[in-house]
Amino acid sequence: MNYQDEPHGVFFMIDNKSFYASVESVQRGLNPLKSILVVMSEQENTNGGLILATSPNAKKIFHISNVDRRYDLPDDPRLIVVPPRMNLYISKSLLINHIFTHFVAEEDLYPYSIDESILDVTHSWKLFGSSPLEVAKLIQRTVRKKTGLYTSIGIGENPLQAKLALDIYAKKAHNLIFQVTYETFTKKFWSISQLTSFWSIGKKTETRLNHLGIYTLADLAHTNPFKLKKEMGIIGTQLFALSWGIDRSQLNEQTPTKNSSIGNSQILPRDYLKQSEIEVVIKEIGQQVASRIRHIHKTTACVHLGIGFSLSSIENNYSGFSHELKILPTDNSQLLITQLLFIFRNFWQGEPIRRISVSYSRLSPKRGDQLTFFEDTNIQLKKIEFDSLIDQIRDKFGTKTIMYANSLQKGGTFIQRQNLVGGHNGGNSFE
């Protein structure tokens, strides 16, 4: 492969090692690499409790992994089990990203998740050291000094190389750093037999590749790219580029979306079987998303409802349904909920429900309220004023200060979700 015309830069992919567990360890005066600690989500929110994060030492001693359940935990007095504090983790993530701005301009910093960030240090690394490796070590020391947390850093000539260097080598390296270049890429990655080790290749993609006789990255690199595109579409082309360590994306160029949407989803705390209980949650989420589009002064012309079944009821890979309905542009909560319930009642056949998602798309700027001849004008105006009043009260005093009465019915989750951040306990404070 001739890499001469490919983009050449210096990128750091930085991961906060075992982030949630490390933050909790530091808060308790413990070394994150030596503590024996797990962060366990609330039982009522995850059907018995889910392990969200595990300290490196706990993984080593007890072979615990994230997403294990409470019953997988050993009964050992050394093991510290703590609830999540999402607000605390968010504040620490913001602090760490602020530290990164001492090494790159803000436009060259790209938060990838709450615990990972991409730094384009192409134009700045020479200000802080004689090599990218030296600068990476400086960043590690700085974060460690100011937060007590350890960071792993993958270094590459493009974001893809940095990500793969981080995931496959840096997290296990003695200094938590690994660097790869175009010249060393094939030597470092082609021999790895498990395709799912690579970012963007999941089990289903691996199965499809296996059916094509592809079992390693080297196999993928030597497969006809036109065959890959024919069999897998644009994904095949992207995977071929991955196999050679090629990434032509420009992080500073934002791709405009063709059809923006706003939505929300919820994993239910138990299997919902009763129609009345399911519809309560649909109404709650529908009202919440309607409020969000009103806040940005938009109307929606398409409502979407997604329903996920309980694992116990999945048959023939039919795990739920997802349908949308085009409507006249509106931001009225009652009208939107009516359409959501219409979709639900037409496609639900009594299966136990575990996930509900609602989204509104085909958004357009609100230029006024569309009234209809089929309902009294005063009643329509009162509905519009009612939605506006609810929004104003929540903006001033908080979301949980006022709620719709349907949330008091059995199955409602509005009250329970008010102290959650990202589906988990936000914590009583930031510190």
Helices and strands as residue ranges (DSSP letters): E 11-16, H 19-27, E 37-40, E 51-54, H 56-62, G 70-72, E 80-82, H 86-100, G 106-108, E 109-113, E 116-120, G 125-127, H 132-147, E 151-156, H 159-168, G 170-172, E 177-179, H 182-189, G 195-197, H 203-211, H 217-221, H 225-232, H 234-243, E 261-272, H 275-295, E 298-309, G 311-313, E 320-330, H 333-347, E 353-365, H 377-397, G 399-401, G 405-408, H 414-417, E 420-421, E 424-425
